[in-house]
C-alpha cells in the first residue's frame, strides 16, 4: 500500500511518497484524522493548512529526504508557493495512494482512452474509497471539486463531468437497505 508522485517543488523535481508507516505518521500528525478524511478534504477543497503542510512534509520524508531536510525545505519553501499549488501536490499524492496511478502506456497518436462516466453510487464509492452513505451526503459542489482534483492528477484517464441533475439522479437511484 502506498502512493507517490514526482512534482516540481522548491526548485527541482521531488519525489513525494507515502507508505503504510508514514500514512500512520500523517494520521498522528493530523490529530488522528483518518487518511480517507484527509483525502476527502483535499479533493473537495475543504482542507486546512495543516492538512497540506503535513502531507507534503511526510511525503518528502517518504520520498527520501531526512526528517531534518524535510523540515528545512518546508520552512524555506512552503510559504513561498501558493496554498492552492501546495494543496494540488498534496491532493495528487493522496489520490495516488487512494486510487493508484498507473504508468501510462505508450500510445500511438489518436489512441485516447475513453473517459470514465459515472452512472452508479458504487462507482463513485470505489474510485474515491468512500462509503455509499458518504457519497450520498456530498454536495454537488464538493463532488465537482473532487472530480477536478482527480482529473488534474490523472489527465490520461479523466472522469467525464456530470451535470447537477445527472449527479442527483445517481444519488436518487441509491437506496440503502434497512439497517445499513
N, C-alpha and C positions, 0 to 999 in steps of 0.2 A: 504494500500500500504506500502510495506516495505520489507526489506531483512535482513538476519542475517546469520552469520557463527561463529563457535567456532573454534579457531585456537590456537596452542601453540605459544605464543609470550611473550617476556620479562619475561621468567622464569616460566610461567604457562599457562594453558588453559584460554583463554579470549574470552568473547563474544563481537563481533563487530556487531552493529545493526544500520540500517538506517530506519527512519520513515519519514513521509511527512515533518514535520517541520525541521528535521535535513538534509533532502535532499535539502531543500531550503537554509539552512545554508551552506551546501557544495557548492552549486552553487554560493552563495555570496562570500565564501572564495576563490573560483577559478575565481574571476573577472566575475561573472555571466555566466560562462561557463555552458551550459546545461548539465544535468546529462547524457543524451544519448551520448554527445560528450566525456565526461569523461570516460564512459563505453567503447566506441569505442577505445579511445586512450589506455586504459589499456589492452583491449582484443587484440589489434593489436601490442602492444609493442611500440607505438608511444607516450608514456606518458612522462610527466615532473615529476621531483622530487616532486614538489608542488602537482601534482595530487595525487601521492601516499601518501605523508605526510598528507595532509588534509583529504583524505578519511579515513585513519587509525585513525587520531585524532578524527574526528567527529564520526566515528564508535565506538570508545572506549566510548565516551560520551553516545551514544545511547545504548551501552551495559551496562551502569550503573556506569561508572567512573564519578567522578565530573570533571568539567572543569579544575580545578587545577591539579587533579591527572592525567588526560589525558595528559595535557601539560608536567607534570613532567615525565611521562612514555615515551612520545615521545622524550623529551630532553635526557633522560638517555639511551634509547634503540634503537631509530631509526637508528642511525649511526653505531651501533654495529652489525647490521644484514645486510646481502647483500641486495642491492636495488632490485634485482630480487625476493628475498624471500618476502620482504615487498610488492612489486608490485603484487605478487601472491595472497597475502591475500586481498589486495585492489580489485583486479580483481575478486576474488571469492565473495567478499561482493557485488560488483556491479552486478555480474552475478546472485546472489541470488535475488537481487532487480529486475532486468530486466526480467529474465526468470523464476524466482521462483525455489525453491529447495524443493522437497517433501521428507519427511522422507522415506527412503527405506523400502519396505515391507519385512517382514521376508521371506526368500526364502529357499526352500529346495535345497540340493546340485544338481547341474546340471540345475537349473532353472534360466538361464541367459537371461536377456531381449535382444531382437533384437536391434542392433544399429540402430540409425536413419540414413537414407540415403537420402540426399537432391536430389531433381530432378527438383525443380522449384525455381525461384527467390522469389516467395511469401513465401515459407517455410523458406528460409534464413531470409527474412524480418521479419517474425513473431517471430522466435526464438530470433533474436538479436534486435528486436524493431527498425529496420532501414527501411527507405523508399526504395522501389524498385530502385529508382534512386541512392540512396547511395550504395546499394548492387552492382548495375551495375558499379559504379565508383571505386569499390575495386580493388586493385591489387591482384594477386594471392597470393603473399607473405603475405599481410595483412589478407587475408581470412584464410590462413594456421595458422597464429598466433592467430586469433580469435578462430579457432577450437581447438587449443592446450589449450588455456585458458579455453574454455568451457569444454572440456573433462577432464581437471585437476579438475574442480570444480564439475563435475558430473560423477565420474568413473562408477557408476552403470547404466548410460544411455548415453553411448558415441555416438558421431556422426562419422560415417564412413568417412575416409579420401577420398577426391576426388582428382583425378589427375588434372593437369592443363588443360588438354583437356576436361575433364568432367565439370570442373568449367566454362570454356569458352563456352562450349556447352549450359549450363544452362543460361548463360548470353545472348547468341545469341538467345535463344528462347523467351526472354523477349522483347517485342516490346511495348514501351509506346504509348498510344493513343494520337492523335493530341490534343494539348493544355494542356497536362498533365505535 
